[in-house]
Amino acid sequence: MVAEQLQQAESRFEQITEELRNTRLELGAAQDEFRRLNDQLDARAREAYITGPGNELEFLLGATSLADLSLRVEYVNALTQSDADLATQVQNVKNTLSAEKADQEALQTKAADALRKVETQKAALDAKFAEQQAVLDDLAAKQARAEELVEKLERQYKRELAALFGLKFYDGVFKVCPVDPPRGVYDGFGAPRYAGGYHPHAGNDIIAPQGTPIRATFDGYARASSNTLGGNAVYVYGDVGYTYNAHLMQTGVTGQVSAGDIVGYVGETGDTATPHDHFEWHPNQIPSDWPASPYGYSVIGSAVNPFPLLAQVC
């Protein structure tokens, strides 16, 4: 509302300024016309003064006939009328100048009033902005306090979870969840599998709709692969180990990647009929106190149960 009033005031001021400019142009033209006519009138006055009133009489007496006298009288009358018309024009222009000056003064007064309204509206708008800025600052402060509270609650949650289940949290290994929502993480590490012969399941299955993006969980190097059991797959090698994603519909970015880059898409290739990402974590150093899955496994070969890390980012 205040901004609209300011815009209207500025528009009115610009309109008056334009009218004032046009009035000044008209006033200048009228002044030029006045000077021109006044110069003509002065010239006629000088001519009349120099020739004197006797000249007109001599001119009339010099007629050689009645017809000539009639023509000469008519000429003198026309000349006199011309002088009168010129004087009238000068007076009319004089009156126009006076009116233009009055209009200019009135427009200048209006322009000053309009400018004051613009300044008043600007001051009101600045006050409104200051009020809104104060609200934004308050919201920012509240958001900062809320974020601080969330971090505090997360730390408290981890401590309580660790105390309840004996879990240890390893912050900072995975920067993002490997699969975008909607998703469901199933801790099936060590569950029995029989495709290709019996073997314990060496990863966690992240169930998601086909085509859901799969992302690099940390900075590293992505390499595409494929095999009978895993179908389309991608490895991501980082500083502390590598991850393995299988059953992809197709791979994404390969080569150097950053955490969050899309390295593939959820699919059902290989030995599965359900779209999901078979996710494995292979750290460079096998921990000795890693928590076990519901199936009693914490390490299978070089794979470590990724669930405690996934629980932090998914």
C-alpha positions, -999 to 999 in steps of 0.1 A, spaced: 0 0 0 28 24 10 48 15 -21 17 21 -43 12 55 -28 48 64 -34 45 53 -70 14 74 -75 32 104 -59 62 100 -81 40 97 -112 22 129 -103 54 147 -97 68 136 -131 35 147 -148 37 181 -132 74 184 -141 65 176 -177 37 202 -177 61 227 -162 87 220 -189 61 225 -216 49 257 -200 84 270 -199 88 263 -236 55 281 -243 66 310 -222 99 312 -241 80 312 -274 56 339 -262 86 360 -250 102 357 -284 70 367 -302 66 396 -278 101 409 -285 95 406 -322 62 425 -322 75 450 -298 105 457 -321 80 462 -350 59 486 -329 91 505 -318 101 507 -355 67 521 -365 69 546 -336 103 558 -347 91 561 -383 60 581 -373 82 603 -351 107 610 -379 81 617 -406 58 636 -383 20 641 -386 25 667 -414 36 641 -438 3 624 -438 -14 658 -445 10 666 -473 4 632 -487 -33 638 -488 -31 673 -502 -8 661 -529 -37 642 -545 -43 651 -582 -79 640 -584 -108 630 -563 -102 593 -570 -65 598 -561 -75 615 -529 -99 586 -520 -71 561 -526 -47 581 -505 -72 584 -476 -78 547 -478 -41 540 -476 -36 562 -446 -65 546 -428 -51 511 -436 -17 522 -423 -33 535 -391 -53 503 -387 -21 482 -392 -4 502 -364 -34 496 -342 -35 459 -350 2 457 -342 -3 474 -309 -32 450 -301 -10 420 -310 17 433 -286 -9 437 -258 -23 402 -265 11 386 -263 18 406 -232 -14 392 -217 -3 357 -228 30 361 -211 14 372 -179 -9 341 -180 20 318 -188 40 332 -159 10 327 -136 7 291 -149 44 285 -143 42 298 -108 12 276 -101 29 245 -116 60 253 -95 39 253 -64 22 220 -74 56 205 -82 69 215 -47 37 200 -31 41 168 -52 78 166 -42 69 169 -6 44 141 -10 70 119 -26 94 126 2 67 118 28 58 85 10 95 76 8 99 82 45 69 60 52 82 33 29 116 35 46 99 31 79 80 1 66 112 -15 53 129 -9 86 99 -25 104 101 -55 80 138 -58 84 134 -59 122 109 -88 117 134 -106 94 162 -101 118 140 -115 146 131 -145 124 168 -151 115 177 -150 152 149 -175 159 160 -197 130 196 -197 143 184 -206 178 162 -234 163 191 -248 143 212 -247 174 185 -266 193 182 -292 165 219 -298 166 217 -302 204 188 -326 202 205 -346 175 236 -350 197 213 -359 226 194 -384 205 227 -401 194 239 -403 230 205 -418 241 205 -442 212 241 -452 219 232 -458 255 201 -478 246 215 -500 219 252 -498 224 256 -480 190 286 -458 181 282 -429 157 309 -421 131 302 -385 121 313 -371 87 319 -403 67 288 -400 46 278 -364 37 245 -373 21 220 -402 19 228 -423 -12 192 -424 -24 167 -395 -27 133 -397 -10 109 -414 -10 130 -443 3 131 -470 30 164 -483 45 164 -520 54 192 -533 76 195 -567 60 233 -570 65 241 -607 69 206 -619 57 209 -652 39 210 -651 1 210 -681 -23 214 -666 -58 247 -679 -71 250 -701 -41 245 -694 -4 261 -661 9 252 -636 35 239 -603 23 269 -578 24 249 -546 23 217 -527 31 188 -524 6 174 -489 1 139 -493 -14 128 -465 -37 108 -460 -69 125 -469 -101 145 -439 -115 151 -423 -81 185 -406 -81 214 -423 -64 241 -399 -51 278 -401 -41 279 -400 -3 313 -383 -3 339 -368 -27 358 -393 -48 360 -412 -80 330 -430 -96 334 -461 -118 306 -479 -136 304 -517 -136 280 -546 -142 277 -582 -132 251 -610 -131 239 -606 -95 242 -568 -92 233 -558 -127 243 -522 -135 265 -510 -106 287 -481 -97 317 -478 -73 326 -446 -56 361 -445 -41 369 -419 -14 397 -412 10 386 -436 37 371 -464 16 346 -471 -12 308 -477 -17 291 -501 -40 256 -495 -55 239 -523 -75 207 -530 -95 208 -495 -111 185 -487 -140 214 -468 -154 246 -451 -142 251 -414 -139 282 -393 -135 315 -411 -135 350 -400 -129 357 -373 -103 326 -366 -83 315 -345 -53 292 -355 -24 257 -353 -38 265 -358 -74 241 -383 -92 260 -414 -100 230 -436 -109 193 -443 -108 174 -469 -88 165 -499 -109 159 -537 -108 187 -550 -130 206 -581 -120 191 -607 -96 161 -588 -83 125 -580 -91 121 -550 -68 136 -516 -76 162 -507 -49 198 -498 -44 219 -525 -29 244 -504 -9 277 -516 5 304 -498 25 340 -510 23 362 -489 46 400 -489 42 403 -499 78 380 -525 93 367 -514 128 369 -538 157 339 -526 176 313 -520 148 277 -527 159 261 -559 145 230 -560 124 198 -578 134 213 -609 117 244 -608 140 269 -595 114 290 -564 116 316 -573 89 314 -596 59 347 -599 40 358 -563 34 322 -550 37 310 -533 70 274 -529 79 266 -494 66 234 -489 87 249 -469 115 262 -444 89 231 -444 68 210 -437 100 227 -404 103 220 -391 67 189 -409 55 
